[in-house]
Amino acid sequence: MRPKVETDVVPAVPPDDGRGVMAEGATRWLTYDDMATALGITADSARRLTNRHKWPRRAGNDGRALVAVPEDRLQQADEPGSKVSPDAAPDDGQDIVADVRRDIRALIAYLESRVGDLTSELAESRRLSEEARAEAREARATAETYRVQAGQVDVLTAVVAAERAHLAEVRVDRDRLVAILAGRKVPWFERFAGRLLKTG
């Protein structure tokens, strides 16, 4: 399938010298890049110059567009001390300005995008930081609650221990009294009173 080239390209392609440069009469077939190099302009300026002068174009063996550049134009550019032709100078200057403006717009767009990204990242960082502070406050409150509860447990443990010690003492006293009562002799009046209670 033949590569697509510009609309007025002529399909016939003459032999070249292997460098993309083809001589034919008073013109030389050059690619836009070679034409830009020969004239000292940019490739975009070379395209605009070709369109303005309506120079013939056609496809080369590699599928790239070739332009029939007049030899006199190339010779003028090769002459020592020659200046860039009026056709090229304004185009080249405009091309540089356009490139600079395009680069500036691209840089501004990139910086605006980065500012937006950094703003979003900063907002996210602040949100995460606030969440972390809230979690820290909640953790401190929980720790304080546990500390108070632990103190209460310690108090209750001490109270239970004291009550157990007191109960143990009461049991010891009870056992001692029981032993004392079991070993003493019952007086005659207590025995007499007991009999009366039984007969009554």
Stockholm file with secondary structure:
# STOCKHOLM 1.0

chainA/1-200         MRPKVETDVVPAVPPDDGRGVMAEGATRWLTYDDMATALGITADSARRLTNRHKWPRRAGNDGRALVAVPEDRLQQADEPGSKVSPDAAPDDGQDIVADVRRDIRALIAYLESRVGDLTSELAESRRLSEEARAEAREARATAETYRVQAGQVDVLTAVVAAERAHLAEVRVDRDRLVAILAGRKVPWFERFAGRLLKTG
#=GR chainA/1-200 SS CCCCCCTTEESCCCCCCSSSCEEETTEEEEEHHHHHHHHTSCHHHHHHHHHHHTCCEEECTTSCEEEEEEHHHHHHHHSTTCCCCTTHHHHHHHHHHHHHHHHHHHHHHHHHHHHHHHHHHHHHHHHHHHHHHHHHHHHHHHHHHHHHHHHHHHHHHHHHHHHHHHHHHHHHHHHHHHHHHHHSCCCHHHHHHHHHHHHC
#=GC SS_cons         CCCCCCTTEESCCCCCCSSSCEEETTEEEEEHHHHHHHHTSCHHHHHHHHHHHTCCEEECTTSCEEEEEEHHHHHHHHSTTCCCCTTHHHHHHHHHHHHHHHHHHHHHHHHHHHHHHHHHHHHHHHHHHHHHHHHHHHHHHHHHHHHHHHHHHHHHHHHHHHHHHHHHHHHHHHHHHHHHHHHSCCCHHHHHHHHHHHHC
//
